[in-house]
């Protein structure tokens, strides 16, 4: 064991230099005395007497007074150190020293006044401040800042190494034995003021009654005023509970302004005003629904209004009966449990058809694109737009990648016909080479950029048109100059069939084209069982008049034995979760169209009594494709949106880059959470 070294109390630095000045001066006087000797001997002797006297006096003072001076300096240093320690201990800023294990070594009075229990902190500071753990201790380069709450106060904790690397090397310390300085800054007042400022921020909203005219038409004229008054009273009474300012802009449109501190309350009860308005019934056959778009921006009220406009457009585009909150790029959805009511008027279809015709007449080339892994509805709608473009004299092509077994009969019929050009169908790479400044891109049956057949095309063209029947999501297609998204429609082929009737210019479908579009409606409606309305049958009738042959279509889309066996196996192994939700894994590896089989499995599961929704999981090319179906008891679109997908209330889907067990687990977790929150 090494001997304990005595503390070094020698004088050093500037003080040592100060005490050495008499010796430097003595040397200087001796040299000067020698110079005097060289000039005059007597003068040299005379000066020598004074030099010797100075040297002797300096030595005596240094030998006898040096210790006393050192004692005075030490006494001063000790007094200064005690004063410094007292001031540090009485400092108003809470400060403490920790070892690298997080144990309290020393703290001032202000720190002890906060933590109260010093013994608990000496065992570990984590016992007092759970957020301060060993892995949060700072490195030598930077401080670590932690925001925490303790006894209803908010603190900013700054952790700093008490020794730098040079000091640690001098004392032989390592990083694991260094000390940590801990500062506490009370930021309760700042946090409170910030929270109050945030709560005082005004949120602007636009509230629209979705089906005002349609609902009034279902009751006699005498009670129409009463229904309108009841709806208005429900809306105003609800808004009074949050101290909101609400003003009617039109008979079915309102503007709402309220403080953001009430938003969590609205979110907690999931915007109960949706249910309250829907419950109004004085004999009206149709339930009244509303949509609310809220815009949140801390920059300006104008931006809040712009966000509210975007939010209400998104809510209406998704079918109404819901609330959409837009805060910057973040979008939240609430409600959306009701099926959108089909509009009897076709005014919108006529307006969109005329706008599309004017757009196509101003362009030479048209590219038509659907979603990846194209289905019958996507291809059928694309073929309908192809006929419009060719009739208007445009050069047109359909962008399609992999041709699955479900669409192969349709595509083959056109490829084998001499009536159609060889470049009627292009892949993504060929389409990108064809793009020029005079190209318009028409996207059908999809409105999410990452679901399209060739997403790069969206960014290469200057003009884009969207025709879709799926509910809108937060992602929008760039460069869209015309958008026709109607969630009430059964299929994209139904929308295109209506546009064909109003496009003018003598557009007439050929039998093969009518067959393709009729097939799209049949597949998306599951043989006219799902999402069918009056306009669906009118579109089908129009296609029949143009030569659609139902017998030929049925023969073309019959399943082969291998497909039937795969579907039967998936259905036989299906499980029912939470008593009402059927889940099946469709292992269709090696089959031509696995995702189509998965969708068919989900459709077949809905024929089981007691099943409110079905989910089919199909692994394909490193992804899991989920097909979700329901009738009217669960909004499967909400479930799929939580996984990044979308669709309709009764028909939806998603794509996940994961394994089948993980995908099943994710869907189950969502259903459990929705049940606990009262959404099921």
N, C-alpha and C positions, 0 to 999 in steps of 0.2 A: 504494500500500500504506500503510495507516494506521500512525502511530507507536505503538510499544508503550507502553501506559500504565503508570506506576509504581504499585506497590502502595500502597493507602491505609493508612497506619499512624497516622492521627490518632486521638486519644482521643475516644470518643463514649459516649453512653448515660449510665448512672448514674455511671460514673467521671468523665466530663466535668463532670457536675453537682457531684460531690464536690470537684474542683479549682477550681470557680468560687465556692465558698463565701466565700473571703477578699474577693472583689470585692463580693459582696452585702453582706457585713458592713461593708466600707469605706463603701459608699453609706449604709448605716443609721447609721454613726457620724457621717458628715457631716451628715445630717439632724438627728441628736440634738444635734450641736455648734451648729447654727444655733438650735435651740430654747434651748440654754443661753445663747447670746449675747443672745437676746431677754429673758432673765430677769436676767442679770448679765454685764457686759462683761468683767470680770476673770476670772470663772469660765469664760467662753467662751474667752478666750485660753489659760487654763491647760489646758482640755480639748483645744484645738486642737493643742497641742504633742504630746500623746499620740496624737491621731488621725493627725497627719502622720507621726509616727514609725511607727505601725502600718501605714500605707499604704506608706511607703517600704520597710519591712521585708518586707511581703507581695510587693511588686513584685520586690525583689531575690531573694527565695526562688523566686518563680515563674519569673523569667528564668534564674536560674543552676542551680536544682535540678530544673526540669521535665523537661529532657532525661535527667537521671540517673534520675528516677523512671520515665520511659518505658522506659529501657533495662532497668531492673529488672523492670518488668512484662512486657516482651517476653521477657526471659531466663526468667522464670517460665512464661510461656505456652509457650515452646519446650520447656522441660523437661517441662511437663505434657503437651504434644503427643507428645513422645518416649515418655513413660511410658505414655500412652494407646495409642500404636501398638504398643509392646512387649507391653502386656497383651492387646491385640486379637490380635496375632500368636501369643501363647502361650496364647490362650483355648482351653479344651477343646472348645468347640463349633466344628465345622468351618464355616468361613465363607469366601466368595469374592466378588469383584466381577467382573461380566461387562459387556461392551459389548452393544449391542442386536443385534449380529450373532452373539452367543453365544461370543465369544472371551474367554478368561480374561485379566483385567487384573492382578488381585492376589488372593492367597489367604493364609490363615494356615497355621501349621505343621500343625494338626490336619487341615486339608483336604488338604494335600500328602501327609500320611501315608496317606490313604485312596486317592487317585488315583495316586500314585507318579510318573506320567509327566506332568510339568508342560507340556512342549513340545507334547504331543498335545492337551492341554486348551487351550493358547493358540491352536491352530489352530481348534478348535471344541470346546465342551463336549459336543457331541453325540457326539464320538468316544469319550468316556468314559462318558457316560450317554445312551444312544440315545433315552430317553424325553424328554429335555430338548431340545426343538426350538424354533425361532424362533416358531412359531405358538402355543406354550404360554407365551410370555413374558407377564407380567401387565399388565393395564391399570393406570391410576393409582388406580382405585377399590378394588381388592381384590388379595390375594395369590393366587398360583397354587400349588396343592399337588399334588405328583406322588409316587406310590408306585412305587418301582422296586427292582430287585435288582441288586447289584454284588458280584462276588467272594464269592458265597454269603452275603452279608449283605443284609438288607432295610433300605431307607432311605426316610424321608419327606423329600422335597425341598420347601423353601419358597422360592419366587421372589418378590422384592419390589422395586419400584422404589426406587432409592436417592435419587431427587430427587422432590419433589412438584411440582405445577404452578407454584407461586409461585417456587420456586428455579429452575426451568427458565426462567421468563420473565425473572428477574433476570440469569441467565447467558446468555440468548439461545439456550438449547438447545431442541431439538424432541424429540418423542417418539422419533424414530429415533436420537437421539444420547444419550439418557439412559442411566444406568447401572442394572444389575440386581444386587441383592444376592441371594446364593444361600446358604441354610442347609441343612445336612445333619443329620438326626436319625436316629440308629441305632435302629430299632424291631424289630431281629431278635428280641430276647428277648420282646417283646410279641407279635409274630407267631407265634413258636414256642409260647408259652403258649396263645395263642388257638387255634392249630391242634391242640395237644394236648387242649385242652378240648373242641373240636369232635369229635375222634376218640374221646374217652372218652364222648361222648353215647351213651346206650343207644337202640337201635332195637328196637321191639316188632313181632313178626310173628305172623300166624295162618296155619297151613299145613293145608289140607284135602285129603284124597284124594277126587278127583272121583267116581270110579266104583268105590268099594270093594265094595259089595254086588254090582254087576253083574259085576265081574271075578271075584269068588269063585264066582259062580254058573256060570262057564264051565269050572271044573275040578272034579274029583271031591272028595268031602268029606275024603279022607285028606290031600290036599296043600293044603288051604285054610290050615291053620295055618302051613305052611311058606311059602306065598306072603305071608301077613300078616307073618311074621317077617322075610322078605327085604326087604320094603318098609320095615319099621321100621328095619332095619339100614342100608339105603341112606340113609335120611333122617338117622339119628343120626350115621353116619360122616361124611357131608358136613358136618353142622353142627359136628362136632368140629374140622374144619379151620379154622373161624373162631372157635373158642373160645366157642361159643354155648351158652346154657342152653336146653334143649328138654325140654318135658314134654308127655305125652299127656293131652289133655282127655277125648277119647272114642276109640273104636276107630279112627276115621278123621279125628281132629282133633288138632292140636298147637298149642302156643304156643311161640314162639321169641324169645329176647332175646340180642342181641349188640351189640358196640361198632360205632359208625359208621365207624371206620377200616377195617373189613373190607368195607364196602359197595362201594367202587370195585373191589375184587378180585372180588366177586360179579358186578358189572356187566361187568367185563372178560371173564369167561368165560361171560357171558350166562346165569347161573344154571344151571350144568351139572347141578344136581340134577334138573331137569325131564327131561333126557335119561336120566340114570342110573336114575331110577324107571321111566321108560317102557320101558327095556331089560330090566326084570325079566320073565322068561318061564320058567315051569316047566310049560308046557303050557296055560296060560290063553289062550283064543282072543282075549281082549280085552286090549289094552295098558293098564296102569294109569297114570293121569295124576294130577298134583297141581296145586293152585293155592296161591299164596303171596301174602298181602297184608301189606305193610310200612307202618307208620305212623311218621312222623318229626315230632317236635315238641320244641322247646326249652323250652316253657312248663311242661308237666307230663306225667307218665307217663299220666295219665288221658286227656289229649288224644291222646297217641301211640296208646293203645289204641283210641280212637274212630276215629282215622285208619286204623288197621289193620283195624277192622271194616268201614269204608267201602271200603277197598281190596279186601278179600277178597270182599265183596258184588259189587264191580265186576268182579273177576276171574271169579267164578262166573257173573255176568250176561253176560259176554262169551264164555262157553263153556268156561271152565276151561283147564287145561294152560298156565298162564301166571303171571307175577309182575306184580303191580301195586304201585307205590310211590307213596304219597300223602304229600306234604309241603306242608301248607297247601292252596292252590288248585292247586299243581303236581302233575300225575299223569304217571307214566312206566309204559310197558308193555314186558314182555319175554316172549318165547315166544308161545303161542297158535297153534302149528302143527298141532295135532290137531283133527280134527272132533269136536264134542261128541257123546257117545253119547246116543242117544234113550232116554228113560226108558220102561220098559214100563208102569209104574204111572201111572194118571191121577188119583191122589189130589190132586196139586197143582191140576190143572184143576178138579176138583170143589170144592175149597176156594175157589179164586178165583171160580168161578161163583156159589157161595152168598154170598160177600162182595159181589160185584157186584149180585146181586139185592137184598140188604138195603140197599145204598147207593141203588139206583134207587127202591126203595119209599119211601125217606125224602125223595125229591125229586119235584118236579112237572115240571121241564123238563130235557131232555137235548139237548146239542149234541154232535155227533160230527164229529171233524176228523181228516184224514189229513195227508200231507205235501204240499208245494207241487208243482204239475204232477202231479196225482194220476194214479196208474196203476190197472190193473185190480184188483190186490190191495188197494190202499188203499180203493177204492170198494166192492169186494165185502165187505171186512171191515166197513166203515161200514154197509152195508145189513144185514148180519147183526145188528149191535148195534141198528140202527133197529128191526128186528123184535122184539128182546127188549124194548126200551123201550115200543113200542106195545102189546105183549101185557101189560106190567105197568101200563098205563094212563098212561104218561108222554106229555107233549107232546114230540115229537122232531123234529130237523132235522139234515141233513148239511151241513157247511160245505165248500164246494168253490168254487174260483176258476175258472181257465181249464179249459174242458172240451176236452181233446185228442181227436184222432181215435180214440185207442185206447179211451177210455172213453165216447165219444159214443154207440155203440150201446146200452150199458147204461143210461146216463142217459136217453136218449130213450125207452126202453121204459117207464120209470117215469113220466116226465113226460107221456107220451101216454095213460097209463092213468087211468081215472076212480076206480080203487080206492085211489089214493094222493093225499094232500093236495098242494095247490099249493106249500106252503112246505116240502116234503120236502127240497129243495135250496136253500141260502142261500149268498150270498157273504159275505166277511169283514165288510163294513160292516153288512149286515143282521143278522148274528149278534151283533155288538157291541151293537146297539140292543136286542136281545132279552135280553141278559144281566141277571139279577137275583140276589138273594140265595139263591134257591131253584133255581139252575141248576147242573148237574153237567156237566163237559166230559170226554168220552171221546176220547182220542187213540189212533189206530190206525196201525200200520205205520210208526211213526217215534218216536224217543226223543230227538232233538236239537231243542231249542227253535227254533233259527234255520232249521230245515228244515220246520217246520210251515206249514200253509196260512195261518194268521193268528196270528202270535206274540203279538200284543197280547191275544188271548183268554186266553192262559195266565195273564196277570197280572190279568185282570178277574174271573175266576171264583175262588171260594173252594175248590172241590173239583174235583180232576182225577184221572182214571184213565188208565193207560197199558197198552195191549195191543200188543205188538210182538214181532217175531222177529229183529230186528237186534241185533248185539252192542252193549252199552252203551258209551258214551263218557264222558268226564269231565263233560260238560254234562248237567245233570239238569233235568227239568221242574219248575217250582215248584208248590207246593200239591198234589203227588201223594199221595193217601191210599191208593191201591191201584195196585200195579204188577205186571203179569204179562208178563215179558220172558223168552222161551225161545228162545235162538239155535239150538237143535236143530231147531226147527219149520221147515218148508219155506216157510211163508207166514203172513201175519196171518189169512188166511181159514181156515187149518187150526186156529189157536188159537181163533178165534171159533166154528168148527164144533164143537169140543170143548166150549166153554162152553155152546153151545146145547143140548147133550145133557144137561147137568147143571143148567141154570138152573131147571128145574121150571116150574110154573105152566102146563103144557100148551102151551109155545111150539112152534109148527110153522111152518116156512118155506113160503112160496108158491113155485111153480115159477120165477117170474122172479127171486126172491131166491136160490134155490138155483143157478140158472144163473149169476148174478153171482159168487157165492162160488166155484163150481166153476171159473169162468173165471180167478179170481185165483190159485187153486192151479196151474192149467195154465200160466199165464204165468210165475209165479215159479219153477216147476220145469222150465221149458222142455219142456213136455209130459211131465212125470214122469221127466225124465232127471237133474235136479240136486237134491240135498238131499232125496231122498225116503226115507221110512222107513215102517215098518209103520203108524204112526199117521197118516201122510199118506194112505195108501190107505184106512184106516178112515174118515177124515174125508170123502174123496171118495165112499166107499160111502154114508155118511150123507146126503150131498147128493144122490146119485143116488136114494136112497129117498124124498127129499123132492121129486122131480120134475125134477132137473137133466137137461137134454137135451143130450147131447154133440154130436149132429149140428147142432142149432141154434146151439150155441156155436161150432163150427168154422166155420159159414157166416158168422157175425157177425164173426169176427176174421180173415177172409182179407185179404191185402194187395192193394192195387190196383197197377196197372202202374207208376205213378209212384214209389211207394214201393220197388217191387222194383228199378227202375232205379237209384235212389239207393243202395240197399244194395249192388247189384252193382258200382257205380262205386267205392264206398268199399273194398270187399274187393279189387278189382282193383289198387288203388293202395297196398295195405297193405305195410308193411315189417316185416322180422323183425330185432329188436334182440338182440344177445348170443346169437344162434343159436336162441333159444327163446321170445322174447316178441314177439308180433305187435302192431303198432300201425297204426291206420287213422284217417283223418280223414273223418268223415261230414258232408259239406257238404250239409245238407238245408234250405238257406234257402228259405223260401216254402212248405215242407211243413207240414201241419197239426200233426204231432207229431214234431219232429226228435229229441227225446231218446229216444223209443221206438225210432226207427229206429237210433239209435246203440247202444242196448242189444241190438237184434237183430243188428247187425253184430258186436258183441263175442261174442255167442253163436255166430254162424256161424263166426267165426275159430277157435273152439276145436275145430271139426271137422277142422282141418288137423293132419296127423300131425307130431309133434315140437314142437308149440306147447304150452308149459307155462302160459302166461297170455296174455290178449289185452286190449288197451286201445283203446277207441273214443273219439275226441275230437269232440264236437259243439258248434259255436258256436251260441248261441241267446240273443238278447236281451242282448247285452253280456257274457255269461258263456260259459265253456267247460265243458260237462258231460262228465265222464269216466265211462265205463262199463267196469268191470274184471271179467274173468271168468277162472276157472281150474277145474281138476278137483280135483286133490289135491297138486299139486307146488309150489304157491306160495300163501301166504296173502295174497290181494289186499287183504284188509281192512287189514292192516298197512301196505301201500303207500298206500292211500287215506287212512288216518288221518294219515299224515305230511303230507298235503295238506289236512287239515281235514275229510275225509269219513269214511266208515265203511261198514259192511255186514256181510257174512259172509266166511268164509274163501274161498269160491268165487265169491261174487257181491258186488260192492262198487261204490262210486261216490263222486264228489266234484264240487263246483262251484267253479270258480275265476274270479275277475274279472281275466282276462288274455287274451292272444292265444293262438291255437292253437299256433304255434311255441314260445312260452314254456312252455305247458302240456306239450307233448311233451318239451321239454328238461328240465323239472322231473321228470317221471316217469323219464326216462333216468338223470338224476343219482341219483335214489333207488335205482334198480336197480343202478347201478354201486357205490354206497356199500354196499348190502346184500350185493352179491357180495364186495366187499373185506372186509367184516366177517364173512363166512361165514354169512350168513343165507339165501342162495340155495342 
